[in-house]
Amino acid sequence: MILKNTILGLLCLLCVSVVRGQQSFKFAQVTDTHVGGATGADDLRRTVKDLNQQKDIDFVILSGDVTEFGSDEELALAKRILDSLSLPWYVIPGNHDSNWSESGANSFRKVFGAETFFFRHKGYQFIGTTSGPNMRMSPGQIPRENLVWMDSVFKANPDIETPLIYINHYPQDSSLNNWYEAINRLKGRNTQLALCGHGHANLLYDWEGIPGIMSRSNLRAKDSVGGYNIIEIGAGRATFTVRRPLWKTEEQWQEVALVNHHFAQQANPYKRPDFSINEKYKNHYQLAWTFQDDSDLGAGFAQYAQTIITGNTIGEVYALDLKSGKKKWNYKTGGKVYATPAVWKDIVVVGSSDGNIYGLQAKTGKLKWLLKTDKAVLGSTAIDADGIAYIGGSDGKFRAIDVKTGQVKWRFNQLKGFVSSRPTLYKDKVIFGDWGNGFYALAKKDGALLWEWNNGHSNRMFSAAACYPVVSNGRVFIVAPDRFMTCLDVETGRVIWREKKDPIRVRESMGLSRDGTLIYVKTMDGNLLGVSTDGDHMDVVWQSALQLPYELTPSNIATNGSQVFVPSHAGLLSAVGANDGAILWQYKLSNAMINPIFVLENNQVIVSTMDGIIAKIDLNSHE
């Protein structure tokens, strides 16, 4: 009888195991390979060779920062190396693959087939999403289209009790602007573990009750051999062991219990973004309307009649009615749109990461002309009064285009890097920077190089390429990630002054006062300063009472003359008095980066955030 009961018990356990479908297995997490960096490619080759010799690993997950700068060349090299991997592998991008990407993060999808993944393996679900930030410096952000995709995946897979393992390049905390959006979704499932890279270290986390593991970089760094993690799933736990490729397997360094946390039955005591500021200032402006896109927004706005026009990261260019916020028309490009459109008469000009520059009918969105280039077009358009559009691309070329016909008037072929900002037009010149530390003044007439300035850096991350150059008093002003502010003679490119003034840490966000006497700069410490346009050095002559937290967003500072509008990377729009710098009002749209601000002539402001929110704010009768 005892033997019979024992056999029946074992059979019952076996049946439960079969029903649940959970089996023991191993997989590898390889992260932060940084192909294109000093040893990235060689370290990845060594790891691939090692993985091909492992007999008990089922698949490999690559959790971001596959490349150093996200260039097409680096992505192609990484793909060639990974194509020699004999195991199944799944990959997501990290911030290095997207923030400085010459393709606008479009080539990652082309090269690897997708930027997300979902699959099942031996009773577990695995889901991976992108981390951003995409093309604009800010904290990480899971793209809104990824969140919409997650919703669709979970809807198509309603078995919420199946154990889930989540992968993102970033830790699931406030280092992502919208960590809570992912966490809330994960807590609707049986999420038992989350994995990340980014920090180049092996660490254990608790992300709102979800066990989290950060894995070391594959790079050798100061060692002779790099490493990756082998993760074993079985017996209700996950164990983590570092493998030093073609050398040795180290001792297990971590173990995590894999259990159903029953999040749906728990209260949520965890911190969320605070929107109480909107109640404080609600009588200082009128929120006319808001619009929610289903994807990220990385572009600013153009106006045509009673519509505003922008683009999103699923490749749409569209117009919203200024009165109602309703969509009037939509045109689908083949890539992501980070370029801010421009309008001349009844034609919209905008670039896309599909490599095309589009001329659209502003009233209907119908295609009028299309100009193909050799790579992505991430630069925003500036159009002069004669209907000539000026726009930079990722193919080493800057173009002047007849807006009426779409014909190229001239090309400048000497760019050192790709262009992602909007050029400044000043008299007979077009002025802009690129991501190869190049900064140029070209002749509007024929594209001749009038002068060029270089900041002296070899690292392209320090390029003066994200800010909109400001011209006043015969001078060009720029700020850059090297924390220098630079003043150049607009006629010659001669340096008038170039200063890094501690503790003032300028970065990429700037603007010009209506009277042309002040350059507004936002510092990384959240201060708003006014620098004189006629001084012999970096003369700070105006300072606002505004004090933001640590701040990164490169979006421009705008003004209507009486108010100065300041963006932030946490979705907060601040308005300060142009005379005294006092805080007049603040409005928090979301927790994501604010894009370039658009000031309408009738005392209204259009503002958007990277997570797809657009708002029209009316300041009439609230001055």
Secondary structure, DSSP 8 states (H G I E B T S, - for coil): -HHHHHHHHHHHHHHHHHHHT---EEEEEE----BTSSSHHHHHHHHHHHHTT-SS--EEEEES--BSS--HHHHHHHHHHHTT--S-EEEE--HHHHTT-TTTTHHHHHHHS-S-EEEEETTEEEEE------SS-SSB---HHHHHHHHHHHHH---TTSEEEEE-SS-SSTTBTTHHHHHHHHTTTEEEEEEE-SSSS-EEEEETTEEEEE---SS-TTSSS--EEEEEEETTEEEEEEEETTTEEEEEEEEEE-----GGGS---S-----THHHHTTTSSEEEEEEE-SS------EEETTEEEEE-TTSEEEEEETTT--EEEEEE-SS---S--EEETTEEEEE-TTSEEEEEETTT--EEEEEE-SS---S--EE-TTSEEEEE-SSS-EEEEETTT--EEEEE---SS---S--EEETTEEEEE-TTSEEEEEETTT--EEEEEE-S-S-GGG-S-SS--EEETTEEEEE-TTS-EEEEETTT--EEEEE--TT--EEEEEEE-TTSSEEEEEETTSEEEEEESS-SS--EEEEEEEE-SS-------EE-SSEEEE--TTSEEEEEETTT--EEEEEE--SS-B---EEETTTEEEEEBTTSEEEEEE-TT--
